[in-house]
Amino acid sequence: MNTIVHPSTDRGHADHGWLNAHHSFSFANWYDPARVQFGMLRVLNDDIVSAGEGFSMHPHNDMEIITIILSGALEHKDNMGNGSVIRPGDVQVMSAGTGVHHSEFNPSRDEPTSLFQLWIFPKENGIQPSYDQKTFSKENRKNKIVAVASGYGKGEELYIHQDAMVSLGQLDKEKSAEYSIVNTGNGAYLMVISGQLNVDGKILNKRDAIGINGINKFNISANENTEFLIVDVPMK
């Protein structure tokens, strides 16, 4: 088993006033040669967007972009004709493929928006761009780990063009779960959203993360009520 622990304090940080961003992997002006990606997971940004602010229209290509809203709301518009507001519990997937332009704004006048945005390399380039979103309620993942996006189509999760799985988990204090890595050659990157976990003997607090590969499954136990994210991706 190979593990790497990323304490929350070791992430990259950029405060632009309207945007307070923490980067798990090298992004924009923050570069760490030891933190470029975890397998096919290229970006895991933890963003807080001020009320009325956001990202104006900008391009992407050949990337699977997954956005998870933690609090507040985010208004999405793109050149494919999609327009929507996503809120807590909502997960959005945009397959950039041959190219797409989109904007993301906080529509509130007084409430910030907190979100995770993940970028995963697709298993093939040059696909037709697409967009989808879905609501995954907290109640349905109580003391469970629930897939919200994957390339396997095994359940109700959104589709991404990679042999990967993005899951959200929620465990009450003293509850535990076993996580099975979905594919040989994959690894799992786990981040604590809130609370405290024990992952195979390693204590992780809010926004701490651990990357695990070289095994088929591992144990997770909650020292307090905890929410967490798991990104299960090919390592090469």
C-alpha positions as CSV (number, residue, x, y, z in Angstrom):
1,M,0.0,0.0,0.0
2,N,1.2,3.5,-0.9
3,T,-0.1,6.5,1.0
4,I,0.5,10.2,0.9
5,V,-1.0,12.6,3.4
6,H,-1.8,16.2,2.4
7,P,-2.5,18.4,5.5
8,S,-5.0,21.2,4.8
9,T,-2.3,23.8,5.7
10,D,0.0,22.5,2.9
11,R,-2.3,23.4,0.1
12,G,-1.8,26.3,-2.3
13,H,-3.7,29.5,-1.4
14,A,-4.8,32.5,-3.4
15,D,-7.0,35.3,-2.0
16,H,-8.2,37.5,-4.8
17,G,-10.7,39.4,-2.6
18,W,-13.7,38.1,-4.5
19,L,-12.3,34.6,-4.6
20,N,-10.6,32.7,-1.7
21,A,-9.1,29.6,-3.2
22,H,-7.2,26.6,-1.9
23,H,-5.5,24.2,-4.3
24,S,-4.7,20.6,-3.5
25,F,-2.6,20.4,-6.7
26,S,-0.5,22.9,-8.6
27,F,-2.8,25.6,-10.1
28,A,-2.5,29.1,-11.6
29,N,0.4,30.9,-9.8
30,W,1.0,28.1,-7.3
31,Y,3.3,25.3,-8.4
32,D,4.7,22.4,-6.4
33,P,6.5,19.8,-8.5
34,A,5.5,17.2,-5.9
35,R,1.8,18.2,-6.1
36,V,0.9,18.3,-9.8
37,Q,-1.8,15.6,-9.8
38,F,-2.9,12.3,-8.2
39,G,-3.2,9.9,-11.1
40,M,-5.8,11.3,-13.5
41,L,-7.0,13.8,-10.9
42,R,-5.5,17.1,-12.0
43,V,-7.3,19.7,-10.0
44,L,-9.1,19.8,-6.6
45,N,-9.9,23.4,-5.8
46,D,-11.7,24.5,-2.6
47,D,-13.2,27.8,-3.6
48,I,-15.2,30.5,-1.8
49,V,-16.8,33.0,-4.2
50,S,-18.1,36.3,-2.8
51,A,-21.7,37.5,-3.3
52,G,-22.3,38.8,-6.8
53,E,-18.9,37.7,-8.1
54,G,-17.6,34.9,-10.3
55,F,-15.7,33.7,-13.3
56,S,-16.6,35.4,-16.6
57,M,-16.9,33.4,-19.8
58,H,-13.7,31.3,-20.3
59,P,-12.7,28.2,-22.3
60,H,-11.9,24.6,-21.4
61,N,-11.1,21.5,-23.5
62,D,-10.4,17.8,-23.0
63,M,-11.2,17.8,-19.3
64,E,-14.0,16.3,-17.1
65,I,-15.0,19.1,-14.8
66,I,-17.0,18.2,-11.7
67,T,-18.5,20.9,-9.4
68,I,-19.9,20.2,-6.0
69,I,-21.7,22.9,-4.1
70,L,-21.2,23.0,-0.3
71,S,-23.1,26.1,0.5
72,G,-24.7,29.1,-1.3
73,A,-25.4,28.8,-5.1
74,L,-23.6,29.1,-8.4
75,E,-25.1,30.2,-11.7
76,H,-23.8,28.4,-14.8
77,K,-24.0,29.5,-18.4
78,D,-22.3,28.0,-21.4
79,N,-22.1,28.2,-25.2
80,M,-24.0,24.9,-25.5
81,G,-27.1,26.7,-24.4
82,N,-27.1,25.5,-20.8
83,G,-28.1,27.8,-18.0
84,S,-28.9,26.8,-14.4
85,V,-28.3,27.6,-10.7
86,I,-26.8,24.8,-8.6
87,R,-27.2,24.6,-4.8
88,P,-26.0,22.5,-1.9
89,G,-26.5,18.8,-2.7
90,D,-26.2,19.5,-6.5
91,V,-23.4,18.1,-8.5
92,Q,-22.5,19.3,-12.0
93,V,-20.5,17.6,-14.7
94,M,-19.1,19.3,-17.8
95,S,-17.2,17.3,-20.4
96,A,-15.2,19.9,-22.2
97,G,-14.1,17.7,-25.0
98,T,-13.4,19.6,-28.2
99,G,-14.0,22.9,-26.4
100,V,-16.6,24.8,-24.4
101,H,-16.9,28.3,-23.0
102,H,-18.7,28.8,-19.7
103,S,-19.2,31.3,-16.9
104,E,-19.9,30.7,-13.2
105,F,-21.3,33.4,-10.9
106,N,-22.6,33.6,-7.4
107,P,-26.1,35.0,-7.9
108,S,-26.6,36.0,-4.2
109,R,-26.4,39.6,-3.1
110,D,-25.1,38.8,0.4
111,E,-24.2,35.1,0.7
112,P,-20.8,33.6,-0.3
113,T,-20.7,30.3,-2.2
114,S,-18.5,27.4,-1.1
115,L,-17.6,24.7,-3.6
116,F,-15.2,22.0,-4.7
117,Q,-14.2,21.9,-8.4
118,L,-12.4,18.8,-9.7
119,W,-10.7,18.3,-13.1
120,I,-10.1,14.8,-14.2
121,F,-8.3,13.9,-17.4
122,P,-10.7,12.0,-19.8
123,K,-9.7,8.6,-21.2
124,E,-10.0,10.0,-24.7
125,N,-9.6,13.5,-26.2
126,G,-11.8,15.2,-28.8
127,I,-15.2,14.0,-27.6
128,Q,-18.4,16.0,-28.1
129,P,-18.8,18.5,-25.2
130,S,-21.7,17.8,-22.8
131,Y,-23.3,19.1,-19.6
132,D,-25.4,17.5,-16.8
133,Q,-26.3,18.0,-13.2
134,K,-28.2,16.2,-10.4
135,T,-29.2,16.6,-6.8
136,F,-27.8,14.1,-4.2
137,S,-29.5,14.6,-0.9
138,K,-27.5,14.3,2.4
139,E,-30.2,12.1,3.8
140,N,-29.5,9.4,1.2
141,R,-25.8,9.1,2.1
142,K,-26.2,9.0,5.9
143,N,-23.6,6.4,7.1
144,K,-22.9,5.5,3.5
145,I,-20.6,6.4,0.6
146,V,-22.6,7.4,-2.5
147,A,-21.2,7.7,-6.0
148,V,-22.1,11.0,-7.6
149,A,-20.1,10.7,-10.9
150,S,-18.4,7.9,-12.6
151,G,-17.5,6.3,-15.9
152,Y,-19.2,3.0,-15.0
153,G,-22.9,3.8,-15.0
154,K,-23.6,1.4,-12.2
155,G,-26.1,3.5,-10.3
156,E,-27.7,7.0,-10.3
157,E,-24.4,8.9,-10.6
158,L,-23.6,11.3,-13.4
159,Y,-21.4,10.1,-16.3
160,I,-17.8,11.1,-16.8
161,H,-15.5,10.0,-19.6
162,Q,-12.9,8.2,-17.4
163,D,-12.7,4.9,-15.5
164,A,-13.1,6.9,-12.3
165,M,-15.6,7.4,-9.6
166,V,-16.3,10.5,-7.5
167,S,-18.2,9.7,-4.2
168,L,-19.5,11.6,-1.2
169,G,-19.7,10.0,2.2
170,Q,-21.2,10.9,5.6
171,L,-20.5,9.0,8.8
172,D,-21.9,9.6,12.3
173,K,-19.5,9.6,15.2
174,E,-18.1,6.1,15.9
175,K,-19.5,4.7,12.6
176,S,-17.2,3.1,10.0
177,A,-17.2,2.0,6.4
178,E,-15.0,0.0,4.1
179,Y,-14.1,1.5,0.7
180,S,-13.3,-0.7,-2.2
181,I,-11.2,0.8,-5.0
182,V,-13.3,0.4,-8.2
183,N,-10.7,-0.8,-10.7
184,T,-7.3,-2.5,-10.7
185,G,-4.7,0.2,-11.2
186,N,-6.8,2.9,-9.6
187,G,-6.0,4.9,-6.5
188,A,-8.3,6.9,-4.1
189,Y,-7.8,10.5,-3.0
190,L,-9.9,11.2,0.1
191,M,-10.5,14.6,1.5
192,V,-12.4,15.4,4.8
193,I,-15.1,18.1,4.2
194,S,-15.9,18.4,7.8
195,G,-15.3,16.4,11.0
196,Q,-12.5,13.9,11.7
197,L,-11.7,10.5,10.2
198,N,-9.4,7.7,11.0
199,V,-8.2,6.2,7.7
200,D,-6.2,3.0,8.3
201,G,-4.6,4.6,11.4
202,K,-4.1,8.1,10.1
203,I,-6.1,10.9,11.7
204,L,-7.5,13.4,9.2
205,N,-9.3,16.7,10.1
206,K,-11.2,19.2,8.1
207,R,-9.8,19.6,4.6
208,D,-6.9,17.1,5.3
209,A,-6.5,14.6,2.5
210,I,-4.9,11.2,1.9
211,G,-4.0,9.5,-1.4
212,I,-4.0,5.7,-1.3
213,N,-3.0,3.2,-4.0
214,G,-1.6,-0.3,-4.3
215,I,-4.5,-1.9,-2.4
216,N,-8.0,-3.1,-3.1
217,K,-9.8,-1.6,-0.1
218,F,-9.3,0.4,3.1
219,N,-11.2,1.2,6.3
220,I,-12.7,4.6,7.3
221,S,-14.0,5.4,10.8
222,A,-15.4,8.6,12.1
223,N,-14.2,10.1,15.4
224,E,-17.0,12.7,15.1
225,N,-19.8,13.4,12.7
226,T,-18.0,13.7,9.4
227,E,-18.5,14.4,5.7
228,F,-15.9,13.4,3.1
229,L,-15.1,13.2,-0.6
230,I,-13.4,10.3,-2.4
231,V,-12.0,10.6,-5.9
232,D,-11.1,7.1,-7.3
233,V,-9.0,7.5,-10.5
234,P,-6.6,5.5,-12.7
235,M,-3.0,6.2,-11.5
236,K,-1.7,6.3,-15.1
